[in-house]
Amino acid sequence: MRITMMGSASLALMLSAAPAWVGAMGPDNATAEEVVAKVHEAAKYLHDKGQAGFPDFNNNARWVWKDSYVFVYSCRDNKMIAHPLRPDLVGKPILQMADDKGNLLFQKLCEASNKADGGWVEYWWPKPGEAKASRKISYTQRTEVSFQPDVRVGAGIYDEATSVEELNKLAQEAIEPKRDAP
């Protein structure tokens, strides 16, 4: 009887701790604000470091966080320059890549990154470690890199509800200087 009580107490203790442990092990979700900040940081990094910075995006934890990552591509050259989770895409043509719904996602990313402050694009892409595609919205912008004029940087979030319009407004607010209240 004593052994059973001890076993039950241990099981109860383990079960009460399980929710915190399971939550700690699960991936956090990147936020739209983090994505915009990380894309701006990556664009500045490449602008300052030049082409020598490209390999850093293939294997550097600095550019992978929570459930997101920064990828680098060229619309003019029609190729993926760097991708930390899909090294098989590096150097491959991108403009004809379609998502699970038939959207030519890189053509849309190229259009959005042509805007002065970049923009958000919705498409369907598998979450890291999953095979089934989920709704992903990526923020992308252009950056100047010496000797390679057409470099784009992007990162995204998996979000079922937020509209592209809301995210573009958020990105614009992040770019505009904060004004003090009168």
Secondary structure in CASP SS format (residue, H / E / C, confidence):
PFRMAT SS
TARGET T0000
AUTHOR 0000-0000-0000
METHOD secondary structure of the structure
MODEL  1
M C 1.00
R H 1.00
I H 1.00
T H 1.00
M H 1.00
M H 1.00
G H 1.00
S H 1.00
A H 1.00
S H 1.00
L H 1.00
A H 1.00
L H 1.00
M H 1.00
L H 1.00
S H 1.00
A H 1.00
A H 1.00
P H 1.00
A H 1.00
W H 1.00
V H 1.00
G H 1.00
A H 1.00
M H 1.00
G C 1.00
P C 1.00
D C 1.00
N C 1.00
A C 1.00
T C 1.00
A H 1.00
E H 1.00
E H 1.00
V H 1.00
V H 1.00
A H 1.00
K H 1.00
V H 1.00
H H 1.00
E H 1.00
A H 1.00
A H 1.00
K H 1.00
Y H 1.00
L H 1.00
H H 1.00
D H 1.00
K H 1.00
G H 1.00
Q H 1.00
A H 1.00
G H 1.00
F C 1.00
P C 1.00
D H 1.00
F H 1.00
N H 1.00
N H 1.00
N C 1.00
A H 1.00
R H 1.00
W H 1.00
V E 1.00
W E 1.00
K C 1.00
D C 1.00
S E 1.00
Y E 1.00
V C 1.00
F E 1.00
V E 1.00
Y E 1.00
S E 1.00
C C 1.00
R C 1.00
D C 1.00
N C 1.00
K E 1.00
M E 1.00
I E 1.00
A E 1.00
H C 1.00
P C 1.00
L C 1.00
R C 1.00
P H 1.00
D H 1.00
L H 1.00
V E 1.00
G C 1.00
K C 1.00
P C 1.00
I C 1.00
L C 1.00
Q C 1.00
M C 1.00
A E 1.00
D C 1.00
D C 1.00
K C 1.00
G C 1.00
N C 1.00
L E 1.00
L H 1.00
F H 1.00
Q H 1.00
K H 1.00
L H 1.00
C H 1.00
E H 1.00
A H 1.00
S H 1.00
N H 1.00
K C 1.00
A C 1.00
D C 1.00
G C 1.00
G E 1.00
W E 1.00
V E 1.00
E E 1.00
Y E 1.00
W E 1.00
W E 1.00
P E 1.00
K C 1.00
P C 1.00
G C 1.00
E C 1.00
A C 1.00
K C 1.00
A E 1.00
S E 1.00
R E 1.00
K E 1.00
I E 1.00
S E 1.00
Y E 1.00
T E 1.00
Q E 1.00
R E 1.00
T E 1.00
E E 1.00
V E 1.00
S C 1.00
F C 1.00
Q E 1.00
P E 1.00
D E 1.00
V E 1.00
R E 1.00
V E 1.00
G E 1.00
A E 1.00
G E 1.00
I E 1.00
Y E 1.00
D C 1.00
E C 1.00
A C 1.00
T C 1.00
S C 1.00
V H 1.00
E H 1.00
E H 1.00
L H 1.00
N H 1.00
K H 1.00
L H 1.00
A H 1.00
Q H 1.00
E H 1.00
A H 1.00
I H 1.00
E C 1.00
P C 1.00
K C 1.00
R C 1.00
D C 1.00
A C 1.00
P C 1.00
END
